Amino acid sequence: MVQVVLSRTRISTFSLPQFPPVLGDSRPVGERRFAARYPVELTVRFRSLSARSRFSGVGRVVNASRGGVLVVSEDEVDLNTLVEMLLDWPCLLDGRIPLQLFAAGRVIRRGTSDFVATIERYEFRTKSNSSLTADLLAARGC
């Protein structure tokens, strides 16, 4: 059970999906990651936090761990840049309120159509009504 502080006055709880435990250091030879990666399909919006390197875009998180995410996106990103990400979370709070995972980290690898970013801090946020309205309009082709 996870407690999420959504505002100064409201605390809510919900259950996260259970993943198999990772026991010991069973990494394959040459693998540098300590955290297990899990396949996911989450929409993500991101932007840089650097005044020198400005970028923003939209993509899909295709795998994630407690320490980072792999994002597929055609948008250009710069290495070693601090980045903010908003991931559309697949679970609803109280069965009805959409959530987003806000995460901040650093771009540590990039390819031609993807990049890897660390997750150095994160928090769950409720999705605002204006975001919901924009999503509904986009789904209708408006």
SERO-4910 file (N, C-alpha, C, O; in steps of 0.05 Angstrom, whole numbers):
BEGIN
 pado doro    nc1    nc2    nc3   cac1   cac2   cac3    cc1    cc2    cc3    oc1    oc2    oc3
  Met    A     17    -23      0      0      0      0     18     25      0     37     26     15
  Val    A     12     44    -17     28     68    -19     11     92    -11    -13     94    -19
  Gln    A     22    110      5      8    134     12     19    156     -6     43    159    -10
  Val    A      1    172    -17      8    194    -35     -4    219    -23    -28    221    -17
  Val    A     13    240    -20      3    265    -11     -4    282    -35     14    289    -51
  Leu    A    -29    287    -39    -39    301    -63    -41    330    -58    -40    346    -77
  Ser    A    -45    338    -35    -46    366    -28    -39    368      2    -34    348     14
  Arg    A    -39    392     12    -32    395     40    -53    383     59    -48    378     82
  Thr    A    -77    378     48    -99    369     65   -108    340     59   -123    329     74
  Arg    A   -100    329     36   -110    303     28    -88    283     25    -68    287     11
  Ile    A    -91    260     38    -73    238     35    -89    214     25   -110    209     37
  Ser    A    -80    201      5    -95    179     -6    -77    154     -8    -53    157    -10
  Thr    A    -89    131     -8    -73    106    -11    -84     90    -34   -108     91    -41
  Phe    A    -66     75    -46    -73     56    -67    -52     35    -69    -30     39    -59
  Ser    A    -58     13    -83    -39     -9    -85    -25     -7   -112    -38     -2   -133
  Leu    A      1    -11   -112     17    -13   -137     17    -42   -146     15    -60   -129
  Pro    A     21    -47   -172     22    -74   -181     47    -88   -169     67    -75   -165
  Gln    A     45   -113   -162     66   -128   -150     84   -140   -172     73   -153   -190
  Phe    A    110   -137   -170    128   -148   -189    144   -170   -175    146   -169   -150
  Pro    A    155   -189   -189    171   -210   -176    195   -197   -163    207   -179   -174
  Pro    A    203   -207   -139    226   -195   -125    251   -202   -140    254   -223   -153
  Val    A    271   -184   -138    297   -188   -150    315   -197   -127    320   -181   -108
  Leu    A    326   -221   -128    342   -232   -106    371   -233   -115    378   -242   -136
  Gly    A    388   -223    -97    417   -224   -102    425   -208   -126    410   -192   -137
  Asp    A    450   -212   -135    460   -198   -158    461   -218   -181    481   -231   -186
  Ser    A    438   -221   -195    436   -241   -216    438   -228   -244    426   -238   -263
  Arg    A    454   -206   -245    457   -192   -271    473   -209   -290    492   -222   -282
  Pro    A    466   -209   -316    482   -223   -336    510   -209   -338    513   -186   -330
  Val    A    529   -223   -347    556   -213   -350    555   -188   -368    543   -189   -389
  Gly    A    567   -166   -359    568   -141   -375    545   -123   -369    545   -100   -379
  Glu    A    525   -131   -354    502   -115   -347    510    -96   -324    519   -105   -304
  Arg    A    505    -70   -328    512    -50   -308    489    -42   -290    493    -31   -269
  Arg    A    464    -48   -299    441    -40   -283    438    -56   -258    442    -81   -259
  Phe    A    431    -43   -236    426    -58   -211    396    -62   -208    388    -81   -194
  Ala    A    379    -46   -220    350    -49   -217    338    -63   -241    347    -59   -263
  Ala    A    319    -80   -236    306    -95   -257    289    -75   -274    277    -57   -263
  Arg    A    288    -80   -300    272    -64   -317    247    -79   -324    247   -103   -327
  Tyr    A    225    -64   -326    199    -76   -331    187    -63   -356    188    -38   -359
  Pro    A    176    -79   -374    164    -68   -399    138    -53   -391    121    -64   -376
  Val    A    135    -29   -402    111    -13   -397    104      1   -423    121      2   -442
  Glu    A     81     13   -425     73     30   -447     59     54   -435     35     54   -430
  Leu    A     75     75   -430     64    100   -418     70    124   -435     93    127   -444
  Thr    A     51    141   -439     56    166   -452     71    185   -434     66    186   -410
  Val    A     91    199   -444    107    217   -428    111    243   -443    115    244   -467
  Arg    A    109    265   -428    116    291   -437    141    300   -422    143    295   -398
  Phe    A    161    312   -436    186    319   -422    196    346   -431    188    356   -452
  Arg    A    213    358   -414    226    383   -421    252    386   -406    255    374   -384
  Ser    A    270    401   -417    296    405   -404    293    426   -382    275    442   -382
  Leu    A    311    424   -362    312    443   -341    336    461   -343    343    476   -325
  Ser    A    350    459   -366    375    474   -370    369    500   -386    355    499   -406
  Ala    A    381    522   -378    379    547   -393    395    545   -419    388    558   -439
  Arg    A    417    529   -419    434    527   -442    423    508   -464    427    512   -487
  Ser    A    409    488   -455    399    468   -473    369    465   -470    359    451   -452
  Arg    A    354    479   -487    325    478   -486    313    457   -505    319    458   -529
  Phe    A    297    439   -494    283    421   -511    258    411   -496    257    413   -471
  Ser    A    239    402   -511    215    390   -499    203    371   -520    210    373   -544
  Gly    A    186    353   -511    174    335   -530    155    315   -517    149    317   -493
  Val    A    146    297   -534    127    276   -525    138    249   -535    150    248   -556
  Gly    A    134    228   -519    143    202   -527    128    180   -512    107    185   -500
  Arg    A    140    156   -513    129    133   -499    151    121   -482    173    116   -492
  Val    A    145    116   -457    164    100   -440    159     71   -447    136     62   -445
  Val    A    180     57   -455    176     29   -463    187      9   -442    180    -14   -442
  Asn    A    205     19   -424    212      3   -401    222     22   -379    231     44   -384
  Ala    A    219     12   -355    224     29   -332    235     12   -309    230    -12   -307
  Ser    A    250     25   -291    259     13   -266    257     34   -245    249     57   -250
  Arg    A    265     28   -221    265     48   -200    285     70   -204    283     91   -192
  Gly    A    304     65   -222    325     85   -226    325     99   -253    341    118   -257
  Gly    A    308     91   -272    308    105   -298    287     94   -317    272     75   -311
  Val    A    285    108   -340    265    101   -361    278    102   -388    297    117   -393
  Leu    A    268     85   -406    276     86   -434    252     98   -449    230     87   -448
  Val    A    257    121   -462    236    136   -476    241    135   -506    263    141   -515
  Val    A    220    127   -521    221    128   -550    208    154   -558    185    159   -552
  Ser    A    224    170   -573    214    196   -582    231    206   -605    255    201   -606
  Glu    A    218    219   -624    232    231   -646    244    259   -639    260    270   -655
  Asp    A    237    269   -616    246    296   -608    276    294   -600    284    275   -587
  Glu    A    291    315   -606    319    316   -599    323    322   -569    309    339   -558
  Val    A    341    308   -557    349    314   -529    379    315   -527    393    303   -544
  Asp    A    389    329   -507    418    332   -504    427    315   -480    414    314   -459
  Leu    A    450    302   -483    462    286   -462    469    303   -438    475    327   -440
  Asn    A    468    291   -414    475    303   -389    458    327   -381    466    344   -365
  Thr    A    435    329   -393    417    352   -387    396    343   -367    385    320   -369
  Leu    A    390    360   -348    369    354   -329    342    356   -343    338    373   -360
  Val    A    324    337   -337    299    335   -351    276    329   -332    280    314   -312
  Glu    A    253    341   -337    228    336   -323    211    319   -341    210    323   -365
  Met    A    197    299   -329    180    282   -344    153    279   -330    152    276   -305
  Leu    A    131    279   -345    105    273   -335     94    248   -349     89    248   -373
  Leu    A     92    226   -334     83    201   -346     53    196   -338     46    199   -315
  Asp    A     37    190   -358      9    184   -352      8    156   -339     15    136   -351
  Trp    A     -1    156   -314     -1    131   -298    -25    115   -305    -47    126   -309
  Pro    A    -22     88   -307    -45     71   -316    -66     66   -294    -88     56   -301
  Cys    A    -60     71   -269    -80     66   -247    -94     91   -240    -82    113   -241
  Leu    A   -119     89   -232   -135    111   -223   -135    112   -192   -136     92   -179
  Leu    A   -133    136   -182   -134    140   -153   -164    138   -145   -181    151   -157
  Asp    A   -169    123   -125   -197    118   -115   -215    108   -138   -239    111   -137
  Gly    A   -203     95   -158   -218     83   -180   -230    103   -199   -245     95   -217
  Arg    A   -223    129   -197   -236    149   -214   -219    173   -221   -225    187   -240
  Ile    A   -197    178   -207   -181    202   -211   -155    195   -226   -139    180   -215
  Pro    A   -151    206   -250   -126    200   -265   -102    211   -251   -103    232   -239
  Leu    A    -80    196   -252    -55    204   -240    -33    207   -261    -34    196   -283
  Gln    A    -13    223   -253     11    226   -269     34    222   -250     33    230   -227
  Leu    A     55    210   -260     80    208   -245     99    230   -255    107    230   -278
  Phe    A    105    248   -237    124    269   -243    152    258   -236    155    249   -213
  Ala    A    171    260   -254    198    251   -248    218    270   -259    214    283   -279
  Ala    A    240    273   -244    262    290   -253    288    274   -253    292    258   -234
  Gly    A    304    278   -272    329    263   -274    348    275   -295    346    299   -300
  Arg    A    365    259   -305    385    268   -324    386    249   -348    384    225   -345
  Val    A    389    260   -372    392    244   -397    420    232   -396    440    246   -397
  Ile    A    421    205   -396    448    192   -394    455    177   -420    479    170   -423
  Arg    A    436    173   -438    442    160   -463    421    169   -483    398    173   -476
  Arg    A    429    171   -508    410    177   -529    417    162   -554    440    156   -560
  Gly    A    395    156   -569    398    143   -595    385    161   -616    379    184   -610
  Thr    A    380    150   -639    367    166   -660    338    170   -655    327    191   -663
  Ser    A    325    152   -641    296    155   -635    289    148   -607    266    141   -601
  Asp    A    309    148   -589    303    142   -561    324    155   -543    345    164   -552
  Phe    A    318    155   -517    338    164   -497    332    150   -470    310    141   -465
  Val    A    352    150   -453    350    139   -426    354    162   -407    373    177   -410
  Ala    A    336    164   -388    339    185   -367    338    171   -340    323    152   -335
  Thr    A    354    181   -321    352    172   -294    327    183   -280    316    203   -290
  Ile    A    319    171   -259    298    182   -242    311    188   -215    317    169   -199
  Glu    A    316    213   -210    329    221   -185    309    230   -164    314    228   -140
  Arg    A    286    239   -172    264    245   -154    238    242   -169    237    246   -193
  Tyr    A    216    235   -154    190    232   -166    168    236   -146    173    235   -122
  Glu    A    144    241   -157    120    243   -140     96    238   -158     96    244   -182
  Phe    A     75    228   -146     50    224   -160     34    250   -158     34    263   -136
  Arg    A     21    257   -179      4    281   -180    -23    273   -193    -24    256   -210
  Thr    A    -44    287   -184    -69    283   -198    -68    298   -224    -55    319   -226
  Lys    A    -81    287   -244    -82    300   -270   -102    322   -269   -125    318   -261
  Ser    A    -95    346   -277   -113    369   -276   -136    367   -295   -134    352   -315
  Asn    A   -158    381   -289   -181    381   -306   -175    391   -334   -185    381   -354
  Ser    A   -157    412   -336   -150    423   -362   -135    402   -378   -139    400   -403
  Ser    A   -119    385   -366   -105    363   -380   -126    343   -389   -124    332   -412
  Leu    A   -146    337   -373   -167    318   -380   -182    328   -404   -188    313   -423
  Thr    A   -189    354   -404   -204    366   -425   -188    365   -451   -198    358   -472
  Ala    A   -162    371   -449   -145    371   -473   -143    343   -484   -143    339   -509
  Asp    A   -140    322   -466   -139    295   -475   -165    286   -489   -164    272   -510
  Leu    A   -188    294   -478   -213    287   -490   -216    300   -517   -226    287   -536
  Leu    A   -208    325   -520   -210    338   -546   -192    325   -566   -199    322   -589
  Ala    A   -168    318   -557   -149    305   -575   -160    278   -585   -157    271   -608
  Ala    A   -172    263   -566   -183    237   -573   -206    240   -593   -210    222   -610
  Arg    A   -220    262   -593   -242    267   -611   -233    280   -637   -248    284   -656
  Gly    A   -206    286   -639   -195    298   -663   -199    327   -665   -198    339   -687
  Cys    A   -204    341   -642   -208    370   -642   -182    384   -640   -181    409   -639
***
